[in-house]
Amino acid sequence: MAQTDLSPMGIFERFLSIWLGLCMAAGVGLGLLMPSTFQMIASFEYASVNLVVVFLFG
């Protein structure tokens, strides 16, 4: 007899808060290791809008 999984959530959705925490920690760590790189990325803005965010999420 086949057993079906009643939960439609995959592994990504199930552990989303863990993934987010790991990504945030990685971002903070990279910012501490390479502050000039992230300052350069933050300087790419137009009308107080970061252009990297516009191109990645827009």
C-alpha positions in Angstrom: 0.0 0.0 0.0 1.4 3.4 -1.0 1.7 6.0 1.6 1.0 9.6 0.5 2.6 12.7 2.0 -0.2 14.9 3.3 2.1 17.9 3.6 2.5 19.8 0.3 5.6 21.6 1.7 9.0 20.8 0.3 12.3 20.9 2.1 12.9 24.5 1.2 9.5 25.7 2.6 9.8 23.5 5.6 13.1 24.9 6.7 12.6 28.5 5.3 13.4 30.2 8.6 16.7 28.3 8.8 17.6 29.2 5.2 16.8 32.8 5.9 18.9 32.8 9.1 21.9 31.2 7.3 21.6 33.8 4.4 21.5 36.7 6.9 24.5 35.3 8.8 26.4 34.8 5.5 25.6 38.4 4.4 26.8 39.9 7.7 29.9 37.7 7.6 30.7 38.8 4.0 30.1 42.4 4.9 32.6 42.1 7.7 35.2 40.4 5.5 34.8 42.6 2.5 33.3 46.0 3.6 34.7 48.0 0.6 32.9 45.6 -1.9 29.6 46.1 -0.2 30.1 49.8 0.1 30.7 49.9 -3.7 27.5 47.9 -4.4 25.6 50.2 -2.1 26.8 53.3 -4.0 25.1 52.1 -7.2 21.9 54.1 -6.7 19.7 56.5 -8.6 17.1 58.8 -6.9 17.9 57.0 -3.5 17.0 53.6 -5.1 19.7 50.9 -5.1 20.1 49.8 -8.8 21.3 46.3 -7.8 18.0 45.7 -6.0 16.0 47.1 -9.0 17.8 44.7 -11.4 17.6 41.7 -9.2 14.0 42.1 -8.0 12.4 44.5 -10.4 
